[in-house]
């Protein structure tokens, strides 16, 4: 049975989700653009407008199932200057890295007094939590997630098994999600990271008190 969040809970989650998805996709496009691929620029994806990035079905799935997706930023690695595989790795890494930066920024905002604003504490805590989830989830080395492209850039030589895995990546990912295996693995990483960030918020609050 699906445990749907209330409308109140959805409202508190929405800023974190919109920020996380928008900045994640923008980061992919921006790094690709810096490396010489202007595809995202010409398709209007180098923008902070959430409408350019958020996929409605993916957004709904985030509320219903706890995972979802945005509109993938188009990237053509053949346009990159220099090593194509390294470029694709950097583009892929940009999304999760940006989510972690947002989570750290959220912790800093919480420590600096965001909790004093109406609903501020709940919203910022959701921003931290959601962005940690997006960062860690996307680093999983399963196609089409960013982690698979990062792994391909790190490992020496060609990895035909990894490219073959792309044909079945979605099926594998869905099986791992619905059997709860990914949830258990992610909790081992997400919970400690989340607690570290809350600790950072408390440390900042003590410094400015």
Secondary structure, DSSP 8 states (H G I E B T S, - for coil): ------HHHHHHHHHHHHHHHHHHHHHHHHHHHHTT--HHHHTT-SS--GGGTB-HHHHHHHHHHS---B------GGG-SS-HHHHHHHHHHHHHHHHHHHHHHHHHHHHTTGGGSTTHHHHHHHHHHHHHHHHHHHTSSSTTSHHHHHHHHHSSS--HHHHHHTTTHHHHHHHHHHTTHHHHHHHHHHHHHHHHHHHHHHHHHHHH-
